[in-house]
């Protein structure tokens, strides 16, 4: 699909560019003097030389050459037809130089893009009163506008290519290109004016001087980029293992999540931890322990060398594998093969390990669209790793894959642990304690109604139970105030979602509950807090928790609002559906409440 779009876009550009070329050069070719052809040939050679000396710009490494200064100077002195003939000759030479390395369609596309830029710049130059010949300060606006349209068209034509072919965000693409290339383009445009002066007054000598200056500038940029890459490489690499370091991993994870969200492609993250590393370190010393870390790093580099997997040293004996294009199943299989390879590897002292061989435990987490922050995906992989360790080590566990019995036991224990923490509300705010228990019971029923998988059920119900834990940080006087809260007090109350999230993140067992705590006051219309997420930017179960939380708040006595009956609360839910609440989930919850009330009425009769 990408290739088809690129060919279509290139075909359209080629038609436009070739059409403009023929229209502009047809009357000129037959009437060009021998002197004119001599200049065309000389300028073509200069353009080829500057194209060969293409350099890269930090930080992205986008390629840029100074050949545009040749074409612009041709426009200012000789006119568009001559500039287009210079483009034609230089393109033919480059076609032979790059034969077999660059596809023909790319040469044609490049030629067409330059034709459009040259023709448009020449038109603007004439339209603003520019005259071919020496550089005239009285016509400065014409030079500036011609150079501006040349630059803008280059930016737009390349930007649209990335937008159409790769579905990149057009604004972001153009912004990045502009940021990366603006100084180099300004340099090119100024050089075109310098060349105009040199050509008119010094002829071929001026062209030679200009080429010497341009080649030196290109070489300097090459050296600068090489130095930048060397410094970047050192900054992004772990010195001991040669793998990417933690900082690079964080940046790469954020970028890959952005790409997955934009394109819908799969992405997985694996975390690896050497089993019983402390025992080996204590027995053989830190020097041998470092050798073991390097040994595993070399294995990871070797086994992932033919893939696009990004391997990093996360810290100590932990490693991360960022796996674009791998879903959780294929990622697990890949890591499982790595584990077996390590088990079968010979390394001095491996007999002291409980497994009798080198081993690691690993956790795998697949990216989901409702994961907004990179820390969430890391937490998921970390929890899967924790579970793998808990199950006896030397195994790979996928986040959310537990046996039914283990889930039930863990869930019951988690409920007891959270309730112990909520008991602190007994002395501070008994109503918050009761509210949390009621919301938990609602969530249990709704999880059955939604037929949630076991992992989602655990997260949803425990998230409902702990969602107001951050209110423990709110002063007693504000929590129990009978009158309406002041704006300052209300702002403090709103902080409970952030405080609660931070409290959950202190315990590895409850990290995955953080979104329910933090996002249960977001609104469907984007007017909630703390982030103002809108619609499906809010995880589906967090949207449901918002409905349950609000319904219970409306139907129980609160010091700062009147209590509503179930019927009145249902009317309020429907009135706020589409603004505060998800309309579909609102109707589902209302159906559940009405059915429950009907069952209660029948039982009473």
VEXTI-796808 format. One record per residue (C-alpha): residue in three letters; x, y, z. Coordinates in steps of 0.5 Angstrom, whole numbers. Layout:
aa:u:v:w
ALA:X:Y:Z
...
***
This chain:
aa:u:v:w
UNK:0:0:0
UNK:6:5:2
UNK:9:3:-5
UNK:3:4:-9
UNK:2:11:-6
UNK:9:13:-7
UNK:9:11:-14
UNK:2:15:-15
UNK:5:21:-12
UNK:11:21:-16
UNK:7:20:-22
UNK:3:26:-21
UNK:9:30:-19
UNK:13:28:-25
UNK:7:30:-30
UNK:7:37:-27
UNK:15:38:-27
UNK:16:35:-34
UNK:10:39:-37
UNK:13:45:-34
UNK:20:43:-36
UNK:18:42:-44
UNK:13:49:-43
UNK:19:53:-41
UNK:25:50:-45
UNK:22:48:-52
UNK:23:56:-55
UNK:30:56:-52
UNK:34:50:-54
UNK:34:51:-61
UNK:36:59:-60
UNK:41:58:-55
UNK:48:60:-57
UNK:55:56:-56
UNK:57:61:-51
UNK:50:60:-47
UNK:51:52:-48
UNK:58:53:-45
UNK:55:56:-39
UNK:50:51:-38
UNK:55:46:-39
UNK:60:49:-33
UNK:54:50:-29
UNK:51:43:-30
UNK:58:41:-27
UNK:58:45:-21
UNK:51:43:-19
UNK:54:35:-20
UNK:60:37:-16
UNK:55:40:-10
UNK:50:34:-11
UNK:56:29:-10
UNK:58:33:-4
UNK:51:33:0
UNK:52:33:7
UNK:47:31:13
UNK:44:36:18
UNK:44:34:26
UNK:40:32:29
UNK:36:27:24
UNK:41:27:19
UNK:37:30:13
UNK:41:30:7
UNK:42:37:4
UNK:47:40:-2
UNK:48:47:-4
UNK:46:45:-11
UNK:40:50:-11
UNK:45:56:-10
UNK:47:54:-18
UNK:40:54:-20
UNK:37:60:-17
UNK:44:64:-19
UNK:42:61:-26
UNK:35:64:-25
UNK:37:71:-23
UNK:43:71:-29
UNK:40:67:-35
UNK:33:66:-33
UNK:29:60:-32
UNK:30:56:-39
UNK:37:56:-38
UNK:37:54:-30
UNK:32:48:-33
UNK:37:46:-38
UNK:43:46:-33
UNK:38:41:-28
UNK:37:37:-34
UNK:44:36:-36
UNK:46:35:-28
UNK:41:30:-27
UNK:43:26:-33
UNK:50:26:-31
UNK:48:24:-24
UNK:43:18:-27
UNK:50:15:-30
UNK:54:16:-23
UNK:48:13:-19
UNK:46:8:-24
UNK:44:1:-20
UNK:44:5:-13
UNK:38:9:-14
UNK:31:7:-17
UNK:30:11:-24
UNK:23:13:-21
UNK:27:17:-16
UNK:31:21:-21
UNK:25:23:-25
UNK:21:25:-18
UNK:27:29:-16
UNK:28:32:-23
UNK:20:34:-23
UNK:21:37:-16
UNK:27:41:-18
UNK:23:43:-25
UNK:17:46:-21
UNK:21:49:-16
UNK:25:53:-21
UNK:19:55:-25
UNK:16:58:-20
UNK:22:61:-17
UNK:23:64:-24
UNK:15:66:-24
UNK:15:70:-18
UNK:22:73:-19
UNK:19:76:-26
UNK:12:78:-22
UNK:16:82:-17
UNK:20:86:-22
UNK:26:82:-22
UNK:31:83:-28
UNK:36:78:-31
UNK:43:80:-30
UNK:47:83:-24
UNK:45:83:-17
UNK:41:90:-16
UNK:39:92:-9
UNK:33:96:-12
UNK:30:89:-13
UNK:31:86:-7
UNK:24:84:-6
UNK:24:80:-12
UNK:30:76:-10
UNK:28:75:-3
UNK:21:72:-6
UNK:24:68:-11
UNK:28:64:-6
UNK:22:64:-1
UNK:18:60:-6
UNK:23:56:-8
UNK:24:54:-1
UNK:17:53:1
UNK:15:49:-5
UNK:21:44:-3
UNK:19:44:4
UNK:11:42:2
UNK:13:37:-4
UNK:17:33:1
UNK:13:34:7
UNK:7:32:3
UNK:11:26:0
UNK:11:23:8
UNK:4:25:9
UNK:1:21:3
UNK:6:15:4
UNK:7:14:11
UNK:1:18:14
UNK:6:22:18
UNK:2:28:21
UNK:3:34:16
UNK:4:39:21
UNK:9:35:25
UNK:13:33:19
UNK:14:40:16
UNK:16:43:23
UNK:21:38:24
UNK:24:39:17
UNK:24:47:18
UNK:27:46:25
UNK:33:42:22
UNK:34:45:15
UNK:32:52:16
UNK:39:55:17
UNK:42:51:12
UNK:37:53:7
UNK:39:60:9
UNK:46:59:8
UNK:44:56:1
UNK:40:62:-1
UNK:45:67:1
UNK:50:63:-3
UNK:46:64:-9
UNK:46:71:-9
UNK:54:71:-8
UNK:54:67:-14
UNK:50:72:-18
UNK:55:77:-16
UNK:61:73:-18
UNK:58:70:-24
UNK:57:77:-27
UNK:63:80:-25
UNK:68:75:-25
UNK:65:70:-30
UNK:69:63:-30
UNK:74:65:-24
UNK:68:67:-20
UNK:65:60:-21
UNK:71:57:-19
UNK:72:61:-13
UNK:64:60:-11
UNK:65:52:-12
UNK:72:52:-7
UNK:68:56:-2
UNK:62:51:-3
UNK:66:45:-2
UNK:69:47:4
UNK:62:49:7
UNK:60:42:5
UNK:66:39:8
UNK:65:43:14
UNK:58:41:15
UNK:60:33:14
UNK:65:34:20
UNK:60:37:24
UNK:55:32:23
UNK:60:26:24
UNK:62:29:31
UNK:55:30:33
UNK:54:23:31
UNK:60:21:35
UNK:58:25:41
UNK:51:22:41
UNK:53:15:40
UNK:57:16:47
UNK:51:19:50
UNK:46:14:48
UNK:50:8:49
UNK:52:4:56
UNK:59:4:56
UNK:60:-3:59
UNK:56:-7:55
UNK:55:-2:48
UNK:48:-3:49
UNK:43:3:49
UNK:42:6:55
UNK:36:8:60
UNK:36:15:57
UNK:36:13:50
UNK:31:7:51
UNK:26:12:54
UNK:26:17:48
UNK:26:11:43
UNK:20:8:47
UNK:16:15:47
UNK:17:15:39
UNK:15:8:38
UNK:9:9:42
UNK:7:15:38
UNK:8:11:31
UNK:4:5:34
UNK:-2:10:36
UNK:-1:14:29
UNK:-1:8:25
UNK:-4:2:29
UNK:2:-2:28
UNK:3:-7:34
UNK:9:-6:39
UNK:11:-10:45
UNK:16:-9:51
UNK:20:-14:54
UNK:24:-14:61
UNK:29:-19:62
UNK:33:-20:69
UNK:38:-25:70
UNK:36:-30:75
UNK:40:-30:82
UNK:45:-25:79
UNK:47:-23:87
UNK:49:-30:89
UNK:54:-30:83
UNK:56:-23:84
UNK:57:-25:92
UNK:61:-32:90
UNK:65:-29:84
UNK:66:-22:86
UNK:64:-16:82
UNK:69:-16:76
UNK:66:-23:74
UNK:59:-21:75
UNK:60:-15:70
UNK:63:-20:65
UNK:56:-24:66
UNK:52:-18:64
UNK:57:-17:58
UNK:56:-24:56
UNK:48:-23:56
UNK:49:-17:52
UNK:53:-20:47
UNK:48:-25:46
UNK:42:-20:46
UNK:46:-16:40
UNK:48:-22:36
UNK:41:-25:37
UNK:37:-19:35
UNK:42:-16:30
UNK:38:-18:24
UNK:31:-15:27
UNK:29:-8:28
UNK:29:-10:36
UNK:32:-4:40
UNK:36:-7:46
UNK:38:-3:52
UNK:41:-4:59
UNK:35:-2:63
UNK:40:-2:70
UNK:44:-7:74
UNK:43:-14:71
UNK:36:-11:67
UNK:35:-11:60
UNK:29:-8:56
UNK:28:-10:49
UNK:23:-5:45
UNK:20:-10:39
UNK:16:-6:34
UNK:12:-10:29
UNK:11:-16:35
UNK:5:-17:38
UNK:5:-20:45
UNK:5:-27:43
UNK:10:-27:38
UNK:15:-23:43
UNK:14:-28:48
UNK:16:-33:43
UNK:22:-29:41
UNK:24:-28:48
UNK:23:-35:50
UNK:28:-37:44
UNK:33:-33:47
UNK:32:-36:54
UNK:33:-43:52
UNK:39:-40:48
UNK:42:-37:54
UNK:40:-44:58
UNK:45:-48:53
UNK:50:-43:53
UNK:57:-44:57
UNK:60:-39:62
UNK:64:-40:68
UNK:61:-41:74
UNK:54:-42:72
UNK:54:-49:76
UNK:53:-45:82
UNK:46:-43:80
UNK:40:-46:82
UNK:38:-48:75
UNK:45:-51:74
UNK:45:-46:68
UNK:45:-39:66
UNK:38:-36:66
UNK:33:-30:66
UNK:26:-28:68
UNK:22:-24:63
UNK:16:-20:63
UNK:13:-18:56
UNK:7:-13:55
UNK:4:-11:49
UNK:2:-4:47
UNK:-5:-2:47
UNK:-8:5:45
UNK:-11:7:51
UNK:-4:6:54
UNK:-2:14:54
UNK:4:14:58
UNK:11:10:57
UNK:11:9:64
UNK:5:5:64
UNK:8:0:59
UNK:14:0:63
UNK:10:-2:69
UNK:6:-7:65
UNK:12:-11:63
UNK:15:-10:70
UNK:9:-13:73
UNK:10:-19:68
UNK:17:-20:70
UNK:15:-20:78
UNK:10:-25:76
UNK:15:-29:72
UNK:20:-29:78
UNK:15:-31:83
UNK:13:-37:79
UNK:20:-40:80
UNK:24:-36:75
UNK:27:-38:68
UNK:21:-37:65
UNK:17:-31:60
UNK:11:-29:63
UNK:6:-24:59
UNK:2:-19:62
UNK:-5:-21:64
UNK:-3:-29:63
UNK:-5:-32:70
UNK:-8:-39:71
UNK:-15:-38:74
UNK:-14:-40:81
UNK:-8:-36:81
UNK:-12:-30:79
UNK:-17:-31:84
UNK:-12:-32:90
UNK:-8:-26:88
UNK:-15:-22:87
UNK:-18:-24:94
UNK:-11:-22:97
UNK:-11:-15:93
UNK:-18:-14:96
UNK:-16:-15:103
UNK:-9:-11:102
UNK:-13:-5:99
UNK:-19:-5:105
UNK:-13:-5:110
UNK:-11:2:107
UNK:-18:4:106
UNK:-19:3:114
UNK:-15:10:115
UNK:-22:13:112
UNK:-25:10:118
UNK:-23:16:123
UNK:-22:21:117
UNK:-28:21:113
UNK:-33:15:114
UNK:-37:17:108
UNK:-31:16:103
UNK:-30:9:106
UNK:-37:7:105
UNK:-37:10:98
UNK:-31:6:95
UNK:-34:0:98
UNK:-41:1:94
UNK:-37:3:88
UNK:-33:-3:88
UNK:-39:-7:89
UNK:-42:-4:83
UNK:-36:-5:79
UNK:-36:-13:80
UNK:-43:-13:77
UNK:-41:-9:71
UNK:-35:-13:70
UNK:-40:-19:69
UNK:-44:-15:65
UNK:-39:-13:60
UNK:-36:-20:60
UNK:-29:-17:62
UNK:-23:-22:61
UNK:-20:-24:68
UNK:-14:-18:68
UNK:-19:-13:66
UNK:-24:-15:71
UNK:-18:-15:77
UNK:-16:-8:74
UNK:-23:-5:74
UNK:-26:-7:80
UNK:-19:-6:85
UNK:-19:1:81
UNK:-26:2:83
UNK:-24:0:90
UNK:-18:5:91
UNK:-20:10:86
UNK:-21:15:92
UNK:-15:13:96
UNK:-12:20:94
UNK:-17:24:99
UNK:-13:21:105
UNK:-8:27:103
UNK:-14:32:104
UNK:-14:36:110
UNK:-20:33:115
UNK:-23:40:115
UNK:-24:40:108
UNK:-27:33:107
UNK:-32:34:112
UNK:-34:41:111
UNK:-42:42:111
UNK:-42:48:107
UNK:-40:49:99
UNK:-32:49:98
UNK:-29:55:96
UNK:-25:55:89
UNK:-18:54:93
UNK:-21:48:97
UNK:-24:45:91
UNK:-17:46:87
UNK:-14:42:93
UNK:-20:37:93
UNK:-18:36:85
UNK:-11:34:87
UNK:-13:28:90
UNK:-13:24:83
UNK:-5:26:83
UNK:-4:24:90
UNK:-7:17:89
UNK:-4:16:83
UNK:3:17:86
UNK:1:13:92
UNK:-1:7:88
UNK:6:7:84
UNK:10:6:90
UNK:7:-1:90
UNK:9:-6:84
UNK:2:-9:85
UNK:-2:-3:84
UNK:2:0:79
UNK:-3:-2:74
UNK:-9:1:78
UNK:-6:8:77
UNK:-10:10:71
UNK:-17:9:75
UNK:-15:13:80
UNK:-12:19:76
UNK:-17:19:70
UNK:-24:18:74
UNK:-25:25:74
UNK:-24:26:66
UNK:-30:28:62
UNK:-32:25:55
UNK:-33:32:53
UNK:-25:34:55
UNK:-27:39:60
UNK:-25:34:66
UNK:-19:34:70
UNK:-13:33:71
UNK:-11:32:63
UNK:-17:34:60
UNK:-17:28:56
UNK:-23:27:51
UNK:-27:21:48
UNK:-23:15:47
UNK:-17:18:49
UNK:-20:16:56
UNK:-19:8:57
UNK:-26:5:56
UNK:-27:2:64
UNK:-24:9:66
UNK:-30:12:63
UNK:-35:7:66
UNK:-32:8:73
UNK:-33:16:72
UNK:-41:14:71
UNK:-41:9:77
UNK:-37:14:81
UNK:-42:20:80
UNK:-48:15:80
UNK:-46:13:87
UNK:-45:20:89
UNK:-51:23:87
UNK:-55:18:90
UNK:-52:18:97
UNK:-52:24:102
UNK:-46:29:101
UNK:-45:35:105
UNK:-45:40:99
UNK:-50:37:95
UNK:-57:34:95
UNK:-59:27:95
UNK:-62:24:89
UNK:-67:18:88
UNK:-65:13:83
UNK:-70:15:78
UNK:-67:22:79
UNK:-60:20:78
UNK:-62:16:72
UNK:-65:23:69
UNK:-58:26:71
UNK:-54:21:67
UNK:-58:21:61
UNK:-58:29:61
UNK:-50:29:62
UNK:-49:23:57
UNK:-45:26:51
UNK:-42:31:55
UNK:-39:28:62
UNK:-41:21:61
UNK:-40:16:55
UNK:-47:15:52
UNK:-46:8:50
UNK:-43:6:57
UNK:-49:11:60
UNK:-54:7:57
UNK:-51:0:59
UNK:-50:2:66
UNK:-58:5:67
UNK:-60:-1:64
UNK:-56:-5:69
UNK:-59:-1:75
UNK:-66:-1:72
UNK:-66:-9:72
UNK:-63:-9:79
UNK:-69:-5:81
UNK:-74:-9:78
UNK:-71:-15:81
UNK:-71:-12:88
UNK:-79:-10:87
UNK:-80:-17:85
UNK:-77:-20:91
UNK:-80:-15:95
UNK:-87:-17:93
***
